[in-house]
Amino acid sequence: MKKTNLISLAIASMALLASCGGGGQKQTSQTAASSQDNKTLLGAGSTFIYPFYSKVFNVYTQQTGIKVNYQSIGSGGGILQLINKTVDFGDSDAPLTDDQEKQAGTPVVHIPICAGAVVLTYNLPGIQDTLQFTPDVLANIYLGKITRWNDPAIQAINPKVKLPNLPIAVVHRSDGSGTTNIFTNYLSKISPEWKAKVGASTSVNWPVGLGGKGNEGVSGLIRQTPGGFGYVELAYAIQNQMPVAKIQNASGHFIAPTIASTQAASNIQLPADAKVFVTNTTAPDGYPISGFTWAILYREQHYGDRSLDRAQELVKLFWWVTHNAQSYCADLHYAPLSAEAQATAENLLKTITFDGKPVLETSAQ
């Protein structure tokens, strides 16, 4: 199947899921609270990773008969459902904060899944060129200091492009978002003013701009708005045939978001808990707004009325995702785990217990 077809299927499925609105979330909560069906696992969270999960969970069902019902509701929503224990796992492009870990009440593990690129995309009628942005220009657009496309600061780094005298319609996420966390983490590293005034989080008080829900909502707003400018995960820009900018990295190179440049940024030794940001990479060929996404599970799986069988199926699923399913990453525009990151994922999966005993010892690897 062609790359665009794979992504089209994933995003079309997400659009159908999103149309269900809050009712879908309520249904998942009720099902998770009462389910003894160990053939269906429940997850919720990141829209950043949804094109990948949509594909690989479908493959996993075909291979094993185990269904995975994943709601693409944003990292913040996924974390909340995990804390409320209405899903088996959450997914987030931002590690849990100390406060969130306290709310969880018991330790969680962050399983790295893959890395992706947060891209800047735009809607400039008649402009076919790939635009370039420096860190300071990007920060000043989101701070509301640069407001028109033909601003001298933008024109200076795109001298061959005749930029229009058009307002920049800044777009950002309106929901709690790991994509936002990656982007604002980057802005906080490259702009002291941004760090002091706004900071980095899954939700921030934006100085300017319009809000869209999910990567799909931001994509839609930009496409509908002449002069639109915003950040989305790479797969969404490709699916919607939207241009993506080159961003100047810490080495001074203007880098396009690709599998290779995302891999260059994410090819690091992860800490034991896998919680790390790779924004503003020092890799000469690395894309500077890259980040990991994590599946988040409770370390001790015996809570509520959960069974050992359910815990085993959950661990087996993520062993498969972090191994066999990595072959699907590139076609969906994600960077697969490095050997070092995969080893970290293995070690974390081995810490998951049921009644204090490792689940993986009785699960097929």
Protein Blocks (a to p, Z undefined) as FASTA:
>chain_A
ZZklmmmmmmmmmmmmmmnmmmlmmmmmmmmmmpcbfkbccdedjfklmmmmmmmmmmmm
mmnopacddddebjklmmmmmmnopafbdcdfbdcdfklmmmnopacddddfbdcddddd
dddehiabdcdddfklmmmmmnopambfklmklmmmmmmbccddddddddddfbdcfklm
mmmmmmmmmmmklmmmnopcfbdcdfbdcddehjklmmmmmmmmghiacdddfklmmmno
pacdddddfkopacdddfklmmmmmmccddfkopacfehiabfkbcfbbcdddddddfbl
cgcjbdfklmmmmmmmmmmmmmmmmmmmmmnopacddfklmmmmmmmmmmpceehiafkl
mpcZZ
